Amino acid sequence: MLSVQRGQEPDVEHHGRRMARDGLSGERAPAREYRMSKRKQRDSDHEQRTLPMLIPMNRRMALKVMAVAAATPGLTSCATEAEDGADGSLSIGTAGPTGTAWDPDLLSPVIPWERILTQDELETLASLCDVIIPADERSPSASQLGTHDYIDEWVSAPYSRMGRDRVLIREGLVWLDEETSRRFGQGTRFRNLSPERKDGICSDIAYLPDAAPEFQTGARFFTRVRDLTAGAFWTTEEGMQDLPYIGNVPLERWDPPPREVLEYLGLA
């Protein structure tokens, strides 16, 4: 900054010589150093923000990436260990045995876990399944197609969802016989009741939203057994024929909806 005393003209020539000494910009040396440091910092920040160059990936690196992804929590991998051989070929481990949970034999299925329902529980369960889907002129009963065995397989599986069903169904079978004894005498079993009396008990637990408070436990049990029974029954060959579902059928022509329907919809 020029220092001008009152009554004096500024020494422009001297100031110009000082500007030439300090630099063309007229800045003092500390100011220039500060500006240069800020410029270097901006250049450094720009380099850090610049996207890195892509590195060519060979087969070994790709396998490493795949291995890291397979080890990430929440992901599973079915790949066997592999590495590059000395000649550059890919060496893959031998395949595991068939018939396991990871490679099931669908033609000759094997259940890899032990069934847990007792024979007594299975008999009561089979009786209840037949109340849900009895035999008629179109198909056998649910138990004749093994729906109770399917439920046994389901609740015996070592998974959390099946474990919850296992508790619900085993406790429900106990409740069913206790309710039978309460209504028809001590020691009376549900499976020994007449069809009419079985229907009477099941009518009280058939629909959970309408079940009385004292039947809520039984209704939750019945709902789950009904769903499992239906799923097991209608996935058998006989159940498929009972539906009956014939799929899409080619037609020679397509007739539009009747005129009264179109008028009702405001499309006529």
Backbone as CSV, one residue per row, in Angstrom:
resi,resn,N_x,N_y,N_z,CA_x,CA_y,CA_z,C_x,C_y,C_z
1,MET,0.853,-1.196,0.000,0.000,0.000,0.000,0.892,1.251,0.000
2,LEU,0.534,2.257,-0.852,1.305,3.494,-0.908,1.111,4.291,0.366
3,SER,2.219,4.797,0.888,2.144,5.646,2.073,2.244,7.097,1.621
4,VAL,1.176,7.827,1.730,1.125,9.213,1.250,0.898,10.118,2.436
5,GLN,1.821,11.000,2.647,1.652,11.980,3.711,0.821,13.148,3.207
6,ARG,0.145,13.767,4.152,-0.707,14.895,3.796,0.130,15.983,3.114
7,GLY,-0.366,16.420,1.977,0.298,17.499,1.263,1.371,17.024,0.328
8,GLN,1.609,15.735,0.197,2.628,15.205,-0.702,1.993,14.374,-1.804
9,GLU,2.634,14.346,-2.984,2.204,13.496,-4.090,2.811,12.117,-3.917
10,PRO,2.119,11.068,-4.291,2.667,9.721,-4.150,3.866,9.509,-5.057
11,ASP,4.877,8.786,-4.551,6.077,8.485,-5.323,5.790,7.297,-6.225
12,VAL,5.190,7.574,-7.409,4.769,6.515,-8.322,5.966,5.775,-8.882
13,GLU,7.045,6.496,-9.203,8.212,5.847,-9.799,8.832,4.848,-8.831
14,HIS,8.947,5.254,-7.552,9.516,4.334,-6.563,8.624,3.111,-6.367
15,HIS,7.327,3.329,-6.364,6.391,2.210,-6.198,6.471,1.243,-7.372
16,GLY,6.651,1.801,-8.599,6.768,0.928,-9.756,8.005,0.075,-9.698
17,ARG,9.132,0.622,-9.206,10.335,-0.171,-9.078,10.126,-1.307,-8.061
18,ARG,9.399,-1.034,-6.988,9.156,-2.071,-5.980,8.267,-3.176,-6.547
19,MET,7.287,-2.825,-7.396,6.444,-3.825,-8.053,7.281,-4.719,-8.952
20,ALA,8.222,-4.089,-9.691,9.072,-4.894,-10.561,9.937,-5.836,-9.761
21,ARG,10.419,-5.382,-8.586,11.237,-6.252,-7.749,10.426,-7.414,-7.179
22,ASP,9.201,-7.132,-6.756,8.371,-8.172,-6.122,7.675,-9.060,-7.139
23,GLY,7.621,-8.646,-8.381,6.943,-9.440,-9.391,6.005,-8.580,-10.187
24,LEU,5.654,-9.070,-11.409,4.804,-8.281,-12.286,3.430,-8.039,-11.691
25,SER,2.971,-8.936,-10.872,1.634,-8.787,-10.310,1.562,-7.715,-9.260
26,GLY,2.681,-7.312,-8.804,2.663,-6.312,-7.765,2.459,-6.896,-6.394
27,GLU,2.411,-8.228,-6.259,2.197,-8.884,-4.982,3.520,-9.047,-4.269
28,ARG,3.458,-9.017,-2.976,4.637,-9.299,-2.183,4.924,-10.800,-2.222
29,ALA,6.120,-11.186,-1.851,6.520,-12.599,-1.907,5.622,-13.500,-1.072
30,PRO,5.250,-13.150,0.166,4.346,-14.027,0.938,3.019,-14.261,0.247
31,ALA,2.497,-13.219,-0.416,1.223,-13.376,-1.114,1.362,-14.340,-2.277
32,ARG,2.501,-14.226,-3.018,2.706,-15.142,-4.141,2.824,-16.582,-3.657
33,GLU,3.554,-16.779,-2.570,3.711,-18.131,-2.035,2.368,-18.709,-1.603
34,TYR,1.530,-17.868,-1.017,0.205,-18.346,-0.594,-0.624,-18.776,-1.791
35,ARG,-0.613,-17.937,-2.847,-1.389,-18.272,-4.042,-0.867,-19.547,-4.694
36,MET,0.453,-19.703,-4.750,1.017,-20.903,-5.348,0.659,-22.148,-4.549
37,SER,0.657,-22.047,-3.219,0.293,-23.206,-2.396,-1.166,-23.590,-2.595
38,LYS,-2.060,-22.577,-2.717,-3.474,-22.877,-2.953,-3.667,-23.527,-4.314
39,ARG,-2.899,-23.059,-5.313,-3.009,-23.636,-6.653,-2.566,-25.097,-6.648
40,LYS,-1.469,-25.391,-5.940,-1.011,-26.775,-5.845,-2.032,-27.652,-5.125
41,GLN,-2.669,-27.075,-4.110,-3.686,-27.845,-3.378,-4.872,-28.165,-4.265
42,ARG,-5.315,-27.179,-5.100,-6.423,-27.436,-6.020,-6.056,-28.507,-7.034
43,ASP,-4.805,-28.435,-7.539,-4.365,-29.460,-8.497,-4.347,-30.835,-7.851
44,SER,-3.923,-30.892,-6.591,-3.892,-32.180,-5.880,-5.292,-32.722,-5.668
45,ASP,-6.219,-31.824,-5.281,-7.607,-32.261,-5.091,-8.210,-32.752,-6.387
46,HIS,-7.886,-32.088,-7.480,-8.411,-32.508,-8.780,-7.909,-33.898,-9.148
47,GLU,-6.632,-34.144,-8.869,-6.079,-35.468,-9.167,-6.754,-36.549,-8.334
48,GLN,-7.090,-36.227,-7.069,-7.748,-37.220,-6.218,-9.163,-37.511,-6.681
49,ARG,-9.834,-36.481,-7.279,-11.197,-36.695,-7.754,-11.235,-37.382,-9.101
50,THR,-10.134,-37.427,-9.783,-10.093,-38.062,-11.097,-10.300,-39.560,-10.954
51,LEU,-11.165,-40.131,-11.784,-11.435,-41.565,-11.732,-10.179,-42.353,-12.053
52,PRO,-9.922,-43.438,-11.320,-8.736,-44.249,-11.614,-8.893,-44.980,-12.932
53,MET,-7.781,-45.269,-13.538,-7.796,-46.032,-14.780,-8.183,-47.474,-14.495
54,LEU,-8.956,-48.039,-15.389,-9.347,-49.432,-15.246,-8.150,-50.332,-15.499
55,ILE,-7.988,-51.318,-14.615,-6.873,-52.249,-14.743,-7.352,-53.487,-15.484
56,PRO,-6.671,-53.912,-16.511,-7.077,-55.135,-17.207,-7.156,-56.304,-16.226
57,MET,-8.236,-57.098,-16.351,-8.460,-58.207,-15.421,-8.214,-59.530,-16.139
58,ASN,-7.290,-60.303,-15.600,-7.046,-61.617,-16.164,-7.908,-62.651,-15.453
59,ARG,-7.736,-63.899,-15.835,-8.584,-64.956,-15.288,-8.358,-65.150,-13.796
60,ARG,-7.110,-65.067,-13.367,-6.815,-65.269,-11.945,-7.473,-64.182,-11.092
61,MET,-7.378,-62.931,-11.561,-7.986,-61.847,-10.802,-9.504,-61.993,-10.775
62,ALA,-10.091,-62.439,-11.901,-11.537,-62.644,-11.935,-11.964,-63.698,-10.931
63,LEU,-11.181,-64.771,-10.822,-11.494,-65.812,-9.850,-11.391,-65.286,-8.427
64,LYS,-10.421,-64.419,-8.171,-10.296,-63.842,-6.841,-11.508,-62.981,-6.505
65,VAL,-11.954,-62.182,-7.476,-13.138,-61.355,-7.250,-14.353,-62.220,-6.964
66,MET,-14.499,-63.300,-7.726,-15.621,-64.210,-7.499,-15.542,-64.846,-6.125
67,ALA,-14.335,-65.188,-5.680,-14.178,-65.802,-4.363,-14.553,-64.833,-3.259
68,VAL,-14.162,-63.561,-3.406,-14.524,-62.554,-2.401,-16.029,-62.366,-2.359
69,ALA,-16.669,-62.316,-3.539,-18.122,-62.157,-3.578,-18.825,-63.338,-2.939
70,ALA,-18.285,-64.537,-3.152,-18.908,-65.732,-2.577,-18.784,-65.758,-1.071
71,ALA,-17.746,-65.135,-0.540,-17.542,-65.134,0.913,-18.287,-64.013,1.610
72,THR,-18.940,-63.131,0.850,-19.669,-62.023,1.461,-20.852,-62.557,2.255
73,PRO,-21.103,-62.084,3.498,-22.254,-62.555,4.293,-23.550,-62.319,3.549
74,GLY,-24.462,-63.296,3.646,-25.747,-63.210,2.987,-25.758,-63.796,1.602
75,LEU,-24.574,-64.125,1.067,-24.497,-64.736,-0.253,-24.036,-66.168,-0.116
76,THR,-24.461,-67.012,-1.034,-24.028,-68.400,-1.044,-23.388,-68.697,-2.379
77,SER,-22.535,-69.662,-2.404,-21.838,-70.026,-3.629,-21.905,-71.515,-3.825
78,CYS,-22.199,-71.907,-5.038,-22.225,-73.327,-5.380,-20.966,-73.719,-6.144
79,ALA,-20.054,-72.779,-6.345,-18.863,-73.067,-7.135,-17.866,-73.850,-6.318
80,THR,-17.170,-74.763,-6.975,-16.090,-75.487,-6.320,-14.822,-74.677,-6.432
81,GLU,-13.814,-75.023,-5.641,-12.561,-74.307,-5.687,-11.907,-74.519,-7.048
82,ALA,-11.329,-73.473,-7.573,-10.691,-73.561,-8.882,-9.461,-72.692,-8.892
83,GLU,-8.486,-73.082,-9.636,-7.264,-72.303,-9.767,-6.645,-72.610,-11.118
84,ASP,-5.783,-71.706,-11.542,-5.094,-71.903,-12.811,-4.053,-72.992,-12.670
85,GLY,-4.018,-73.903,-13.616,-2.990,-74.917,-13.628,-1.682,-74.345,-14.135
86,ALA,-0.629,-75.170,-14.075,0.687,-74.707,-14.510,0.687,-74.360,-15.987
87,ASP,-0.152,-75.055,-16.772,-0.179,-74.810,-18.201,-1.210,-73.759,-18.586
88,GLY,-1.799,-73.091,-17.595,-2.782,-72.067,-17.892,-4.195,-72.587,-17.976
89,SER,-4.397,-73.910,-17.872,-5.742,-74.466,-17.923,-6.423,-74.298,-16.575
90,LEU,-7.725,-74.428,-16.567,-8.513,-74.259,-15.348,-8.726,-75.608,-14.698
91,SER,-8.308,-75.731,-13.435,-8.451,-76.978,-12.693,-9.642,-76.860,-11.761
92,ILE,-10.643,-77.716,-11.922,-11.879,-77.663,-11.142,-11.993,-78.930,-10.315
93,GLY,-12.452,-78.780,-9.055,-12.601,-79.925,-8.172,-13.668,-80.886,-8.659
94,THR,-13.664,-82.085,-8.114,-14.638,-83.095,-8.508,-16.005,-82.755,-7.940
95,ALA,-17.053,-83.170,-8.634,-18.424,-82.902,-8.202,-18.765,-83.725,-6.974
96,GLY,-19.639,-83.169,-6.129,-20.066,-83.875,-4.930,-21.092,-84.946,-5.258
97,PRO,-21.481,-85.736,-4.261,-22.449,-86.804,-4.498,-23.835,-86.249,-4.781
98,THR,-24.581,-86.949,-5.620,-25.956,-86.551,-5.892,-26.860,-87.031,-4.767
99,GLY,-28.072,-86.508,-4.761,-29.023,-86.923,-3.741,-28.945,-86.105,-2.473
100,THR,-28.096,-85.071,-2.439,-28.009,-84.206,-1.272,-29.015,-83.072,-1.412
101,ALA,-29.074,-82.240,-0.374,-30.003,-81.111,-0.422,-29.638,-80.133,-1.530
102,TRP,-28.340,-80.080,-1.901,-27.902,-79.158,-2.938,-28.059,-79.744,-4.336
103,ASP,-28.130,-81.055,-4.448,-28.275,-81.703,-5.751,-29.221,-82.889,-5.593
104,PRO,-30.519,-82.623,-5.374,-31.449,-83.713,-5.067,-31.719,-84.594,-6.277
105,ASP,-32.001,-85.857,-5.995,-32.424,-86.805,-7.022,-33.944,-86.732,-7.086
106,LEU,-34.460,-86.017,-8.074,-35.898,-85.774,-8.144,-36.681,-87.016,-8.533
107,LEU,-36.030,-87.988,-9.175,-36.729,-89.211,-9.564,-36.845,-90.182,-8.395
108,SER,-35.870,-90.185,-7.522,-35.904,-91.048,-6.333,-35.564,-90.194,-5.112
109,PRO,-36.503,-89.342,-4.698,-36.198,-88.392,-3.621,-35.909,-89.086,-2.299
110,VAL,-34.984,-88.520,-1.563,-34.612,-89.019,-0.246,-34.722,-87.861,0.737
111,ILE,-35.418,-88.077,1.849,-35.555,-87.045,2.868,-34.326,-87.107,3.771
112,PRO,-33.512,-86.066,3.808,-32.257,-86.143,4.563,-32.405,-85.908,6.058
113,TRP,-33.622,-85.719,6.550,-33.796,-85.525,7.987,-34.783,-86.549,8.540
114,GLU,-34.683,-86.782,9.808,-35.507,-87.791,10.471,-36.910,-87.250,10.735
115,ARG,-37.919,-88.084,10.505,-39.304,-87.692,10.807,-39.504,-87.686,12.318
116,ILE,-40.281,-86.718,12.811,-40.393,-86.576,14.259,-41.782,-86.883,14.807
117,LEU,-42.820,-86.828,13.973,-44.160,-87.096,14.493,-44.298,-88.567,14.862
118,THR,-44.944,-88.823,15.990,-45.159,-90.200,16.436,-46.298,-90.831,15.648
119,GLN,-46.416,-92.144,15.746,-47.494,-92.841,15.058,-48.849,-92.378,15.568
120,ASP,-48.949,-92.126,16.864,-50.208,-91.643,17.434,-50.573,-90.268,16.866
121,GLU,-49.589,-89.393,16.759,-49.849,-88.065,16.187,-50.240,-88.172,14.719
122,LEU,-49.594,-89.068,13.988,-49.902,-89.227,12.569,-51.322,-89.727,12.353
123,GLU,-51.802,-90.611,13.215,-53.164,-91.125,13.065,-54.196,-90.023,13.295
124,THR,-53.978,-89.194,14.309,-54.900,-88.079,14.538,-54.817,-87.072,13.401
125,LEU,-53.606,-86.803,12.928,-53.424,-85.865,11.828,-54.084,-86.374,10.556
126,ALA,-53.952,-87.663,10.261,-54.585,-88.236,9.070,-56.096,-88.102,9.144
127,SER,-56.660,-88.299,10.340,-58.103,-88.161,10.509,-58.552,-86.734,10.237
128,LEU,-57.772,-85.764,10.697,-58.118,-84.362,10.449,-57.977,-84.012,8.973
129,CYS,-56.945,-84.520,8.317,-56.773,-84.263,6.881,-57.964,-84.768,6.082
130,ASP,-58.543,-85.891,6.507,-59.691,-86.446,5.794,-60.958,-85.649,6.044
131,VAL,-61.025,-84.921,7.156,-62.147,-83.998,7.352,-62.023,-82.837,6.376
132,ILE,-60.809,-82.403,6.148,-60.568,-81.274,5.247,-60.830,-81.666,3.799
133,ILE,-60.304,-82.799,3.353,-60.541,-83.290,1.985,-60.941,-84.757,2.081
134,PRO,-62.235,-85.036,2.165,-62.679,-86.436,2.237,-62.675,-87.084,0.856
135,ALA,-62.780,-88.389,0.845,-62.874,-89.117,-0.426,-64.236,-88.868,-1.055
136,ASP,-64.287,-88.834,-2.363,-65.552,-88.723,-3.087,-65.416,-89.463,-4.405
137,GLU,-66.380,-89.262,-5.289,-66.369,-89.996,-6.547,-65.263,-89.522,-7.489
138,ARG,-64.648,-88.402,-7.201,-63.636,-87.860,-8.096,-62.213,-88.189,-7.668
139,SER,-61.992,-88.380,-6.368,-60.613,-88.573,-5.916,-60.592,-89.266,-4.568
140,PRO,-59.448,-89.842,-4.183,-59.309,-90.427,-2.850,-59.286,-89.329,-1.786
141,SER,-59.252,-89.745,-0.530,-59.165,-88.782,0.564,-57.737,-88.256,0.681
142,ALA,-57.584,-87.222,1.490,-56.261,-86.621,1.666,-55.263,-87.614,2.248
143,SER,-55.678,-88.366,3.258,-54.740,-89.302,3.885,-54.376,-90.452,2.956
144,GLN,-55.281,-90.836,2.066,-54.975,-91.900,1.114,-53.879,-91.482,0.138
145,LEU,-53.708,-90.181,-0.050,-52.626,-89.679,-0.904,-51.413,-89.251,-0.089
146,GLY,-51.436,-89.517,1.216,-50.254,-89.290,2.041,-50.020,-87.858,2.470
147,THR,-51.086,-87.058,2.580,-50.879,-85.665,2.979,-50.330,-85.556,4.400
148,HIS,-50.732,-86.456,5.287,-50.210,-86.403,6.656,-48.712,-86.733,6.687
149,ASP,-48.266,-87.609,5.781,-46.827,-87.891,5.689,-46.063,-86.671,5.173
150,TYR,-46.685,-85.961,4.251,-46.062,-84.731,3.755,-45.929,-83.706,4.882
151,ILE,-46.981,-83.569,5.696,-46.917,-82.624,6.817,-45.847,-83.055,7.812
152,ASP,-45.714,-84.363,8.024,-44.658,-84.871,8.901,-43.285,-84.487,8.354
153,GLU,-43.106,-84.659,7.058,-41.835,-84.262,6.437,-41.602,-82.763,6.587
154,TRP,-42.661,-81.990,6.423,-42.554,-80.529,6.508,-42.116,-80.076,7.896
155,VAL,-42.830,-80.535,8.919,-42.533,-80.048,10.275,-41.242,-80.641,10.830
156,SER,-40.730,-81.693,10.203,-39.483,-82.306,10.669,-38.251,-81.632,10.095
157,ALA,-38.434,-80.770,9.101,-37.297,-80.120,8.451,-36.581,-79.191,9.433
158,PRO,-35.254,-79.128,9.354,-34.465,-78.344,10.315,-34.364,-76.867,9.953
159,TYR,-35.492,-76.225,9.715,-35.505,-74.813,9.363,-36.451,-74.068,10.295
160,SER,-36.199,-72.775,10.481,-36.933,-72.011,11.490,-38.427,-71.954,11.195
161,ARG,-38.799,-71.760,9.934,-40.225,-71.681,9.604,-40.922,-72.998,9.911
162,MET,-40.299,-74.101,9.524,-40.880,-75.407,9.804,-40.886,-75.674,11.305
163,GLY,-39.893,-75.148,12.005,-39.872,-75.318,13.451,-41.061,-74.659,14.119
164,ARG,-41.459,-73.491,13.633,-42.654,-72.835,14.184,-43.904,-73.652,13.892
165,ASP,-43.993,-74.194,12.677,-45.138,-75.050,12.345,-45.136,-76.325,13.176
166,ARG,-43.961,-76.843,13.469,-43.865,-78.061,14.275,-44.482,-77.844,15.655
167,VAL,-44.149,-76.728,16.287,-44.717,-76.426,17.606,-46.222,-76.232,17.497
168,LEU,-46.662,-75.475,16.502,-48.088,-75.196,16.336,-48.887,-76.468,16.107
169,ILE,-48.396,-77.358,15.250,-49.159,-78.548,14.886,-49.141,-79.583,16.002
170,ARG,-48.029,-79.778,16.644,-47.989,-80.763,17.735,-48.866,-80.305,18.904
171,GLU,-48.808,-79.036,19.233,-49.677,-78.531,20.293,-51.138,-78.567,19.857
172,GLY,-51.384,-78.335,18.565,-52.753,-78.383,18.063,-53.350,-79.774,18.123
173,LEU,-52.553,-80.788,17.866,-53.050,-82.162,17.961,-53.432,-82.502,19.395
174,VAL,-52.654,-82.006,20.356,-53.004,-82.212,21.768,-54.304,-81.484,22.086
175,TRP,-54.420,-80.244,21.610,-55.648,-79.476,21.848,-56.859,-80.183,21.260
176,LEU,-56.712,-80.788,20.086,-57.830,-81.441,19.417,-58.377,-82.591,20.257
177,ASP,-57.508,-83.406,20.815,-57.970,-84.516,21.659,-58.512,-84.012,22.992
178,GLU,-57.933,-82.944,23.526,-58.459,-82.388,24.774,-59.856,-81.816,24.573
179,GLU,-60.086,-81.149,23.461,-61.415,-80.616,23.170,-62.405,-81.748,22.935
180,THR,-61.952,-82.823,22.314,-62.821,-83.992,22.119,-63.219,-84.596,23.456
181,SER,-62.259,-84.735,24.370,-62.561,-85.278,25.700,-63.501,-84.361,26.461
182,ARG,-63.337,-83.073,26.324,-64.206,-82.132,27.034,-65.643,-82.241,26.548
183,ARG,-65.833,-82.472,25.254,-67.185,-82.514,24.696,-67.831,-83.888,24.823
184,PHE,-67.039,-84.931,24.674,-67.651,-86.259,24.536,-67.167,-87.269,25.564
185,GLY,-66.494,-86.812,26.598,-66.103,-87.731,27.659,-64.605,-87.946,27.720
186,GLN,-64.134,-88.129,28.941,-62.706,-88.301,29.178,-62.155,-89.505,28.418
187,GLY,-61.026,-89.300,27.736,-60.371,-90.382,27.020,-60.844,-90.567,25.592
188,THR,-61.866,-89.832,25.163,-62.341,-89.951,23.781,-61.343,-89.278,22.842
189,ARG,-61.001,-89.973,21.763,-60.028,-89.447,20.803,-60.737,-88.893,19.577
190,PHE,-60.166,-87.852,19.007,-60.770,-87.216,17.840,-60.905,-88.192,16.687
191,ARG,-59.892,-89.000,16.466,-59.916,-89.900,15.313,-60.977,-90.985,15.427
192,ASN,-61.521,-91.187,16.639,-62.555,-92.207,16.828,-63.969,-91.641,16.758
193,LEU,-64.105,-90.341,16.542,-65.429,-89.725,16.484,-66.123,-90.035,15.162
194,SER,-67.423,-89.871,15.164,-68.190,-89.985,13.926,-67.905,-88.766,13.048
195,PRO,-68.153,-88.878,11.751,-67.922,-87.730,10.865,-68.687,-86.485,11.305
196,GLU,-69.896,-86.664,11.821,-70.694,-85.511,12.243,-70.043,-84.794,13.428
197,ARG,-69.551,-85.552,14.395,-68.923,-84.930,15.556,-67.579,-84.284,15.194
198,LYS,-66.853,-84.906,14.292,-65.617,-84.267,13.815,-65.927,-82.929,13.145
199,ASP,-66.965,-82.926,12.323,-67.350,-81.685,11.653,-67.775,-80.624,12.663
200,GLY,-68.406,-81.056,13.751,-68.843,-80.104,14.764,-67.666,-79.372,15.395
201,ILE,-66.623,-80.109,15.725,-65.433,-79.468,16.302,-64.742,-78.585,15.264
202,CYS,-64.593,-79.103,14.061,-63.878,-78.349,13.027,-64.638,-77.093,12.604
203,SER,-65.953,-77.111,12.712,-66.730,-75.924,12.358,-66.403,-74.752,13.276
204,ASP,-66.053,-75.042,14.525,-65.734,-73.978,15.482,-64.341,-73.396,15.274
205,ILE,-63.492,-74.083,14.543,-62.111,-73.611,14.349,-61.758,-73.447,12.870
206,ALA,-62.773,-73.519,12.003,-62.497,-73.528,10.564,-62.063,-72.171,10.027
207,TYR,-62.487,-71.069,10.673,-62.192,-69.737,10.143,-61.720,-68.862,11.286
208,LEU,-60.441,-68.532,11.285,-59.817,-67.835,12.410,-60.497,-66.519,12.776
209,PRO,-60.849,-65.636,11.809,-61.465,-64.361,12.204,-62.793,-64.526,12.940
210,ASP,-63.521,-65.617,12.691,-64.817,-65.823,13.338,-64.743,-66.730,14.554
211,ALA,-63.580,-67.251,14.869,-63.458,-68.193,15.982,-63.609,-67.469,17.316
212,ALA,-64.298,-68.120,18.247,-64.460,-67.570,19.592,-63.100,-67.514,20.290
213,PRO,-62.960,-66.661,21.307,-61.662,-66.538,21.994,-61.110,-67.868,22.482
214,GLU,-61.987,-68.753,22.988,-61.497,-70.031,23.501,-61.070,-70.992,22.392
215,PHE,-61.371,-70.642,21.125,-61.006,-71.502,20.001,-59.903,-70.900,19.127
216,GLN,-59.287,-69.808,19.569,-58.260,-69.158,18.756,-57.056,-70.071,18.521
217,THR,-56.627,-70.771,19.559,-55.491,-71.689,19.404,-55.815,-72.788,18.407
218,GLY,-56.993,-73.390,18.559,-57.404,-74.437,17.634,-57.567,-73.923,16.218
219,ALA,-58.035,-72.668,16.071,-58.243,-72.112,14.734,-56.915,-71.859,14.023
220,ARG,-55.920,-71.378,14.756,-54.602,-71.185,14.130,-54.012,-72.527,13.692
221,PHE,-54.176,-73.523,14.517,-53.704,-74.867,14.176,-54.431,-75.403,12.946
222,PHE,-55.753,-75.285,12.922,-56.532,-75.820,11.810,-56.182,-75.102,10.506
223,THR,-55.993,-73.785,10.568,-55.660,-73.020,9.362,-54.363,-73.513,8.733
224,ARG,-53.366,-73.774,9.569,-52.080,-74.224,9.029,-52.181,-75.631,8.464
225,VAL,-52.882,-76.520,9.160,-53.039,-77.889,8.657,-53.829,-77.881,7.356
226,ARG,-54.858,-77.057,7.273,-55.654,-76.981,6.048,-54.808,-76.531,4.868
227,ASP,-53.969,-75.513,5.080,-53.126,-75.024,3.984,-52.125,-76.087,3.530
228,LEU,-51.491,-76.752,4.474,-50.521,-77.789,4.118,-51.203,-78.980,3.459
229,THR,-52.381,-79.333,3.935,-53.120,-80.451,3.342,-53.495,-80.146,1.901
230,ALA,-54.015,-78.943,1.665,-54.408,-78.567,0.306,-53.202,-78.543,-0.626
231,GLY,-52.092,-77.979,-0.157,-50.896,-77.940,-0.995,-50.380,-79.319,-1.332
232,ALA,-50.412,-80.221,-0.353,-49.941,-81.585,-0.603,-50.890,-82.339,-1.527
233,PHE,-52.188,-82.198,-1.301,-53.175,-82.963,-2.069,-53.171,-82.554,-3.540
234,TRP,-53.235,-81.260,-3.815,-53.393,-80.817,-5.199,-52.086,-80.719,-5.971
235,THR,-51.019,-81.226,-5.409,-49.785,-81.384,-6.182,-49.501,-82.850,-6.492
236,THR,-50.410,-83.731,-6.117,-50.309,-85.132,-6.532,-50.985,-85.301,-7.890
237,GLU,-50.732,-86.418,-8.534,-51.359,-86.668,-9.837,-52.871,-86.724,-9.716
238,GLU,-53.351,-87.393,-8.651,-54.803,-87.481,-8.454,-55.396,-86.110,-8.140
239,GLY,-54.665,-85.321,-7.372,-55.155,-83.982,-7.067,-55.214,-83.095,-8.290
240,MET,-54.244,-83.234,-9.191,-54.263,-82.471,-10.436,-55.497,-82.820,-11.269
241,GLN,-55.834,-84.100,-11.286,-57.012,-84.524,-12.042,-58.295,-84.058,-11.376
242,ASP,-58.245,-83.869,-10.054,-59.437,-83.445,-9.330,-59.752,-81.974,-9.574
243,LEU,-58.771,-81.173,-9.956,-59.031,-79.740,-10.045,-60.227,-79.374,-10.934
244,PRO,-60.427,-79.807,-12.172,-59.392,-80.191,-13.135,-58.898,-78.940,-13.852
245,TYR,-57.628,-78.903,-14.143,-57.058,-77.757,-14.847,-56.517,-78.251,-16.182
246,ILE,-57.009,-77.690,-17.270,-56.618,-78.161,-18.596,-55.730,-77.151,-19.313
247,GLY,-55.477,-76.010,-18.707,-54.582,-75.033,-19.310,-55.211,-74.316,-20.493
248,ASN,-54.370,-73.712,-21.304,-54.846,-72.978,-22.473,-55.298,-73.951,-23.560
249,VAL,-56.447,-73.675,-24.140,-57.004,-74.525,-25.192,-57.187,-73.677,-26.451
250,PRO,-56.657,-74.111,-27.597,-56.842,-73.329,-28.826,-58.304,-73.333,-29.263
251,LEU,-58.777,-72.176,-29.700,-60.159,-72.024,-30.153,-60.172,-71.652,-31.633
252,GLU,-61.186,-72.146,-32.341,-61.307,-71.826,-33.756,-61.708,-70.372,-33.962
253,ARG,-62.442,-69.812,-33.013,-62.845,-68.416,-33.118,-63.034,-67.850,-31.713
254,TRP,-63.090,-66.527,-31.654,-63.296,-65.868,-30.367,-64.551,-65.022,-30.442
255,ASP,-65.496,-65.324,-29.580,-66.739,-64.562,-29.529,-66.612,-63.460,-28.486
256,PRO,-66.979,-62.238,-28.826,-66.897,-61.142,-27.857,-67.919,-61.332,-26.738
257,PRO,-67.805,-60.563,-25.663,-68.776,-60.666,-24.574,-70.182,-60.329,-25.063
258,PRO,-71.210,-60.847,-24.397,-72.592,-60.526,-24.791,-72.838,-59.015,-24.743
259,ARG,-73.792,-58.559,-25.539,-74.056,-57.122,-25.635,-74.484,-56.534,-24.292
260,GLU,-75.280,-57.306,-23.515,-75.739,-56.767,-22.232,-74.571,-56.523,-21.272
261,VAL,-73.526,-57.348,-21.386,-72.344,-57.137,-20.546,-71.623,-55.863,-20.974
262,LEU,-71.471,-55.665,-22.289,-70.821,-54.462,-22.790,-71.610,-53.218,-22.422
263,GLU,-72.950,-53.305,-22.477,-73.771,-52.158,-22.090,-73.623,-51.855,-20.607
264,TYR,-73.544,-52.892,-19.797,-73.382,-52.690,-18.352,-72.056,-51.994,-18.043
265,LEU,-71.037,-52.313,-18.823,-69.723,-51.702,-18.627,-69.577,-50.379,-19.363
266,GLY,-70.606,-49.994,-20.111,-70.543,-48.745,-20.854,-69.662,-48.816,-22.071
267,LEU,-69.507,-50.009,-22.630,-68.631,-50.201,-23.782,-69.390,-50.480,-25.065
268,ALA,-70.706,-50.557,-24.997,-71.493,-50.890,-26.189,-71.668,-49.663,-27.080
